[in-house]
């Protein structure tokens, strides 16, 4: 469920297809996302899951973000 919501946010923000946004997808290398794209994706994820992401460092793939969001939401 977390992945599908994050996948939807990324697809909407970057105008990508479902096949292009998988757990192993790298934002910069595979999706060619720039800093502004990542900023907007992170903002949308923060709003959707009611969490705070302090830094995008270490969040290189979709799996990285899914793991982070799941860890943060588990704390609540």
N, C-alpha and C positions, 0 to 999 in steps of 0.2 A: 504494500500500500504506500509506503514512504517513497519507494522508487518510482511508482507510477505518477505520483503527484510531482515529484522533482523532475521526472522525464517530461511531463506536460509543460511545466514552467520553462524548461530549457528549450523545448520544441517551439513554444510560443515566442520566446524571446529571440531565438536565433533563426526562426523560420526553417527548422529542420524536420525531417521525417522520423518516425519511430525507429526505423532501422538504423538511423544515424546516431541515435542517443541510447547507448547501452551502458551497462555498468563499467565496462572497460574503456569507455570513450574518454579520451583526454580533451579537455576544453580547448587548449591552445593548439595542439598538434592536429587533432581530428576535426574539431569544429571551427578552428580558426577564430576563436573568441578573443577579443581584446579586453583590456582592463575595464572599459566602460560596460561591455557585455557582461563580464563577470560581476561587476558592481550591481547591475540591475538584476541579474539572476539571484545573487545573494540577498538583495533587498526583498525580492519576491518570495524567496524561501523563508526568510525571517518572518515576513508577514503571514505566510501560510501556516507555519508551524509555531508561531509565537515564541521564537527563540532569538538569541543574539549571536551573530558570527563576527567575532572581533577582527579576524584576519583571514584572507583567502589563502595565506601561505599553507602549504601542505594539502590544499584541496585542488588536486590536479585532474582527478578523474571523477566521473559520476559516482563511482563506488566510494570515493573519499567523502563526498558530500553526504551520501546516504548514511554512511557509518557515523559521521559527525552528528547529523540530525537525529538519528536513532539514539545515540548516546545522550544527547541533550534532552530529548523528550522523555527518556527513561528516568532522568533526574527529577522530573516533575511529579 
